[in-house]
Structures are given as structure tokens and as C-alpha cells.
Amino acid sequence: QVQLVESGGGLVQAGDSLRLTCAASGSKFDISTAGWYRQAPGGQRELVATQTAGDIRSYGAAGKGRVTIYRDNDKNTVGLQISEAKPEDTAVYYCYLYRRWTDDTFWGQGTQVTVSS
């Protein structure tokens, strides 16, 4: 069974940087596509960043310019660094893992990020 657990969310000031981490059990990030989505109150879930097993990184409109996705294969984690946080970054951030060979997508429970102005 695949489980994803996010951490690192919380309350930050505008302009601060923060790092989110997603730890996986039951599957490996380095042979999967993984990434982050976010959902603001009353909004739809939107793509922030994704990284393939081949280390191709792509960013959604929500993440371009101020976020970096990275992976630690030894720890089997995927991270997201947000720089110069803005109040509009306030959302629940969800980690996902996509296993191509079974066509399964797994989600974490989400971590709340709140950016105060």
C-alpha cells in the first residue's frame, strides 16, 4: 500500500521561504512521476510542480518563477521550495505519485500553508 505524508506547512510571512516535504512508503519516487498540487479555499486544485523519473521538471502557472521541486532518492522524498511567499500562495498543498505501469495515482492528505501579509 502506498502512503504519502506531507510536512513543512504552516504560517509564514509574505516574503519568507518555506520547504514542503513529501515522504513515500510502498513505492519509490525515483521510478515514478511525482509532484505537488494546491487548492486554495473555494478554488480548484491546481498544478504547482511535477518531476518525472527521468528528472524532467515542469511547473504549472501556480508555481512558475518562485518554486523549485526536488527529489531525495536516499530518503525517498519529494520536496517543494517556495521562495518569496505571497498571500496568494495560501492553500492546502498536496503531494502525488503516479505509477505509470499500474496507471495509479496516490495522494497525500495535504498540508496547509498560510501566508500572512
ABEGO torsion letter per residue (X at the ends): XBBBBBBGBEBBBBGBBBBBBBBBBGBBAAABBBEBBBBBBGBBBBBABBBBAAGBBBBBAAABGABBBBBBAAAGBBBBBBBGBBAAABBBBBBBBBBAAAGBBBBBAEBBBBBBX
